[in-house]
């Protein structure tokens, strides 16, 4: 009985973790639909320009990112195609770390130790990545229903 109670508690906390990440994604994604509202707007535009070799126009890039983040956030909140959502978020997380290398002047005051506010904004994503691995492990062990 104790194991069943523990398993239920773990499932609940994993679900809360998944929904929390989804809320962050929906929140940050919605901000990007409104020009000048997201504090990460310029960083996102600059990063996407570098990653796509200026192939995608900055305002379109921001709109696509807003759709991407909002969509995957809804998937995470609803537990819809969770494995796919986890992969999408991991790809996004990889992209969020690229400014540490490609835009290091924006990320560091003194590389590689002293982070700017933007660098701190990026590096805290390590926590989200860790949570994604935990959620993925729980899916593999059938701790979640979806």
Phi and psi in degrees as a GROMACS rama.xvg file:
@    title "Ramachandran Plot"
@    xaxis  label "Phi"
@    yaxis  label "Psi"
@TYPE xy
-61.221  -39.8317  UNK-2
-63.9648  -40.1901  UNK-3
-63.541  -43.1942  UNK-4
-63.5748  -43.0867  UNK-5
-63.6  -42.1515  UNK-6
-62.7325  -40.7939  UNK-7
-64.173  -40.8532  UNK-8
-63.8257  -43.1705  UNK-9
-62.2488  -45.4673  UNK-10
-58.0632  -43.401  UNK-11
-61.9131  -45.3406  UNK-12
-68.5827  -36.6779  UNK-13
-64.3345  -41.0727  UNK-14
-63.188  -43.4463  UNK-15
-61.1022  -40.9646  UNK-16
-62.2123  -46.5167  UNK-17
-61.2074  -46.0316  UNK-18
-65.4374  -38.3022  UNK-19
-61.2362  -44.0453  UNK-20
-63.408  -40.4744  UNK-21
-60.0586  -42.42  UNK-22
-61.8185  -44.2082  UNK-23
-58.4945  -45.2173  UNK-24
-65.2464  -44.1347  UNK-25
-63.3062  -45.151  UNK-26
-60.5768  -53.193  UNK-27
-66.0524  -35.2412  UNK-28
-66.0106  -45.2138  UNK-29
-60.2745  -39.4278  UNK-30
-58.0656  -34.9716  UNK-31
-73.3625  -12.8824  UNK-32
-73.2881  -16.3073  UNK-33
-115.588  105.668  UNK-34
-52.22  133.505  UNK-35
84.0268  -1.33201  UNK-36
-92.3969  -40.8725  UNK-37
-76.8264  128.592  UNK-38
-67.5754  -15.213  UNK-39
-97.7626  8.0885  UNK-40
-58.0296  -52.8545  UNK-41
-64.8813  -41.4628  UNK-42
-60.3068  -44.3907  UNK-43
-62.876  -47.2522  UNK-44
-60.5037  -47.5364  UNK-45
-61.8586  -43.0456  UNK-46
-65.0336  -45.527  UNK-47
-64.3744  -37.8701  UNK-48
-60.7814  -43.2302  UNK-49
-67.1511  -44.377  UNK-50
-69.5375  -27.4748  UNK-51
-104.145  8.26754  UNK-52
54.0862  44.8908  UNK-53
61.293  21.7728  UNK-54
-73.2792  -34.8821  UNK-55
-103.83  126.378  UNK-56
-60.0816  137.805  UNK-57
-52.4485  -44.4282  UNK-58
-68.543  -35.8561  UNK-59
-67.0221  -40.1792  UNK-60
-58.8937  -42.7576  UNK-61
-66.5045  -39.3754  UNK-62
-64.0307  -44.2691  UNK-63
-63.0686  -39.8705  UNK-64
-65.2648  -40.0664  UNK-65
-60.9873  -44.2371  UNK-66
-64.1629  -43.9679  UNK-67
-59.4942  -53.0012  UNK-68
-65.4521  -43.9952  UNK-69
-65.1659  -44.5022  UNK-70
-61.3341  -48.3689  UNK-71
-68.6833  -31.6217  UNK-72
-62.8643  -43.0742  UNK-73
-63.3205  -40.6759  UNK-74
-60.8477  -42.8985  UNK-75
-67.7305  -44.0539  UNK-76
-61.4368  -45.4215  UNK-77
-83.7798  -6.68911  UNK-78
65.3929  31.3365  UNK-79
-92.1918  122.883  UNK-80
46.642  54.5874  UNK-81
-57.9015  -42.3598  UNK-82
-61.4481  -42.6477  UNK-83
-64.567  -44.2573  UNK-84
-59.3358  -41.7675  UNK-85
-61.0496  -41.4618  UNK-86
-65.4493  -41.7433  UNK-87
-62.5948  -43.8527  UNK-88
-65.4428  -39.0725  UNK-89
-63.0881  -40.7645  UNK-90
-60.8564  -45.3814  UNK-91
-61.4218  -43.3511  UNK-92
-61.5195  -41.2929  UNK-93
-56.2658  -46.2704  UNK-94
-64.4643  -33.8095  UNK-95
-68.7089  -23.0723  UNK-96
-83.3692  -15.8611  UNK-97
-61.1142  -31.6209  UNK-98
-62.284  -21.7308  UNK-99
-61.1491  -30.9885  UNK-100
-98.1552  -46.3247  UNK-101
-81.5843  -28.079  UNK-102
-127.188  49.7775  UNK-103
-61.5144  -26.6457  UNK-104
-66.3597  -26.6489  UNK-105
-85.8124  -20.6494  UNK-106
-95.4349  -26.7992  UNK-107
-129.724  144.365  UNK-108
-90.8394  -31.1965  UNK-109
-148.205  96.8127  UNK-110
-66.7927  146.406  UNK-111
-101.185  20.4527  UNK-112
-106.413  -51.2751  UNK-113
-86.0281  108.508  UNK-114
-86.2243  144.647  UNK-115
-78.2839  178.131  UNK-116
-60.9641  -38.0349  UNK-117
-63.6706  -43.9054  UNK-118
-60.4735  -40.4453  UNK-119
-65.4369  -39.7148  UNK-120
-58.6719  -37.5444  UNK-121
-77.2311  -48.8317  UNK-122
-66.9207  -25.2366  UNK-123
-67.0756  -13.3254  UNK-124
-66.1732  -12.9093  UNK-125
-57.5927  -36.7758  UNK-126
-64.5371  -42.6544  UNK-127
-64.2751  -43.1365  UNK-128
-60.4828  -44.2982  UNK-129
-59.8382  -42.8647  UNK-130
-63.0883  -38.5878  UNK-131
-62.4238  -40.9898  UNK-132
-65.4433  -37.5848  UNK-133
-64.999  -45.305  UNK-134
-61.9932  -43.3784  UNK-135
-61.7175  -43.6676  UNK-136
-61.6127  -38.5184  UNK-137
-67.431  -34.107  UNK-138
-65.3704  -41.0554  UNK-139
-65.8173  -29.2846  UNK-140
-95.5178  10.0996  UNK-141
57.3626  35.9005  UNK-142
-81.2  -17.6508  UNK-143
-109.784  152.064  UNK-144
-71.7922  -31.9067  UNK-145
